[in-house]
Amino acid sequence: MTNIVEVRGVRNQFGAQVVHDRLDLDVRRGEILSVVGGSGTGKSVLLRTIVGLNRPAAGSVRVFGEDLLTLPPARRAALERRFGVLFQKGALFSSLTVAENVALPLIEHAGLPAAEAAGLAALKIALAGLPAGAGDKYPSDLSGGMVKRAALARALALDPDILFLDEPTAGLDPIGAAAFDQLILTLRDALGLTVFIVTHDLDTIHTITDRVAVLAQKRVLVNDRLEVVAATDDAWIREYFHGPRGRAAAQAARTTPAPEDA
């Protein structure tokens, strides 16, 4: 399968603290890849490095076959418009309505007139599963689940090829988290997206993930199908995937009907 992201030999360091060292990672076109790891393993740092918000101390990041770190500004900006990013807390502009938040990248980056951007923003808001009228609300008026969906609508604004999601179900109740998982799966299948997810959610991993990358020892310890990862001889992996919550998530995944059969 074609790699849409190739990270090679990356070192991320903040002062004396080395977060990643000689880290390699591939993300395949069309897959949903979940990145997991203990606290302090730099999951969000890795996401920010891939999307160009953090410059590594060493190594290379190639996305769509091009090295972000060596591209001229205009070419890099064009490449980054193919990314959709959902930050952990949504990162919506509090002074703008949901519709204005979603329309902003269409105006700023695509150069669309305000009226056309507003029409496309309404489409993205509906695509993210928000109810009618949500576009007129401000972020402070929304529930946690609605904020996630509003941020997803903004991430989809420029019709990206790859979605980067940082803890997308964090803070959601189990029903809301499950609905969000299924929305991501539906969008991936309908739009042909590649999805990179930083997550702690074992239900997300078991229900929608194609491969799992485990960060440990400052690198990607293993990146493979869930059954291969779960069988890896590592203390953290055993505790994470075979502890009480891991067993419960695995059991739920086995007993829950597939979406088309539900």
N, C-alpha and C positions, 0 to 999 in steps of 0.2 A: 504494500500500500504506500501511497505517496506521503511523505512527511511534509506537513505544513509548517511545523516549527522544529528547528534543530538547535539545541543548546549544547555547546561543546567546551569543556574545560573551564567553566565559569567559576570565578572566585568573587564572592561578595564579602566585603570587609568594611566595618565601621570602626575606625580607630584601631584598637588592638583586638577587637572582637571579629573573628572570622566566622561568618555564617555559612558560607558554601565554599568548598574547595574542590577543584577538578570535577565539577558537577556536569553530567551529561544527561540530556533528556530529548526524546523525540515525541512529537504529537502528530498523529496520523490524520489525514484529511477525512472528515466525516465522522470521526469518533467522538464519544464523550469520555474524556479522561479526568479522573478524580485524583487530586494530589492530597495526600494525607501525611501526617507526621506529628510528633509530639510538640509541645510548646517550645518555642525558641528554635525550631528547625528551619525557619525562614520560608514558610509556604507563601505568604503574601509578598515577601521580598522577591521570591522567584517570579511570581506573577508580574510584579512591577518591573522587574528586569526585562522580561520578555516583551512587555508593551512599551518599553523605552522610558519609563519613569525613573529608573535607577540604572546608572552606568556601572557595570561590573569592573572590578580591579583587574581582571584578566579573563580571557576566554572570548567566545563569540556567540552571538545569537542570530540565527538566520530564520527569517519568516518569509514564506512564499519564495524561498530560494535566495533572498537578499539579506546581506548583513546590515542590520539597522545601524550599527555603530559607525559604519563607513559611508553611509549614503549622504549625499548633499541634502540640505534642509528641505527643499521643495519635494524631492523624491521621497524622502522619509515621511513627510507630512501626508503625501498621497497614499503611501503604504499603510500608515497608521489609521487612515480613514476606513480601511477594511477591517478594523478591530471594533468590537463592541465590548465595553467594559462596565460591569456592575460591581461597584465597590461595596464593602461589607455593610456600611450604614446608609447606602443609597447615594450619598453625596449630591443630593438635589439642591438646587438654589432655593433657599427658603423664601426669598422675596418674589419668586416667580411661581405661577400656577403650574400644575402638571403639564398642561398643554404647552405652555411657554418653555418649560424645561425641555420637553421633547422637540419642540420646533427650533430651539436655539442652535443645535449642531447643523440643522438643515439650512439655516440662514447663514451661520458663520463659516461653515466648511463647504457646503454645497452651493452657496450663493443664491438660494431660492428666494423669491419674493415672499413677504410675510404671509400673504393669503394662501399661496401654494404650500408653504411650509406648514401652516395651520391645518390644511386639509390632510396632508400626509401624517402630521402628528396625531390627528384623530384616528387615522387608520392604525398606527402603531399602538396607540393606547388600547384600542379594541383588540388588537392582536395579542397584547399582554394580558388580556382577560379582565380588564378593569370595567366597571359598570358605566353606563351612560351618565354623563355629568361629572365624572371623576376629573376630566380635563380642566374644569373650572375651579377645582379645589387647590388649596395651597398644601405643601407637604405637612405642615403642622395639623391639618385637618384629617390626615390619613392614618389608618391603622398601620401596624408594622408590616402586615402582609401587603397592603395596598402600596406602601412606600417601595417595597421590593418590586412589585409589578410596574410601578411608575418608573423606577430606575431601569428596569428591563426594557420598557418601551423606549426610553432614551437611548439605551445601548443598541437597540434595533433600528434607530432612526436612519442611519446611513446605509442600511442594507449590508451589514458586515458579513464577511466570510467566516470569521471566527469570533466566538463569544468567550470572554474571560469573566468568570463569576467568582467573587470572593465571599465565601460563606453565605451563599444565597438563602439558605433556610434557617440561619441563625436567628433565634428569637421568635420564630414562628411556632404556633401550636402544631401538634402532629397532623391534624387534618389540613391545615394551611400549608404545611411543609410538603405533604404528600401531593397536594394539588399543584404546588409549584414545581415539584419534580416532574409530574406528568406534563405540565406545560412546556418545560424545557425539552422533554423527549419529543413532544408533538412538533415543536418548532424546529428541532434538529431534523426530524424526518421530512417535514413539509418544505423547509427552506434549504435543506442540504448544508446545514451549518456544521462547523467543528466547534466543540465546546470543551473548554478548559475550566475545571471547577476546583477551587480550594475549599475543602470541606472537612468537618468532623462528623457529619451526619451518616451514620452507618446505613440508615434506610436508603438514603440517596445512592450510596455506593452499591448496595445490593439490588436496587430496582432499576436504575437507568445507566449505570456506568459500564462502558465497554472494557476499559483497562484502568488499573490503579497504579499510581506512582507513589512510592513510600520514600519520604525524606528522612534520612538518619545518617549520623556520622558525617555531616556536612556535604552529603551527596545524595543522589537517587540510589537507594539500596536495591530496589527492584521495581520494574515497570512492566506489568503483564496483566493477563486476565485475573479476575478476582480469585479463582480457585488456585492458580499458581502462586499468587501473592500470599494468600492465606496459609499455604503449605510451606512457606519459606521459613527456614530455621533461624529465627531471630526472636529475642525475648519480647521486644516491644510489639512486634507483629502478632505473636502468640497471644499476648495480653489484650491487644486491641481487637483482633478478629475472633478470638475464641473465648473472650470473657463473657459475662452474663449478657451485656448489651449486644455484643457481636453475635452471640448465639440466637438471641431474640430476633435481631434483624434478619439473620439468615432464615430462621423459621418463618417469619412473616413473608419474606420474598418467595419461599417455596409454596406457601398456602394462598397467596393473593393471586387472583386470576389476572392474566395479561389484559391490558386495556381493551383490546379488541374483543375479548371474551367476556368482559365484565358486564 
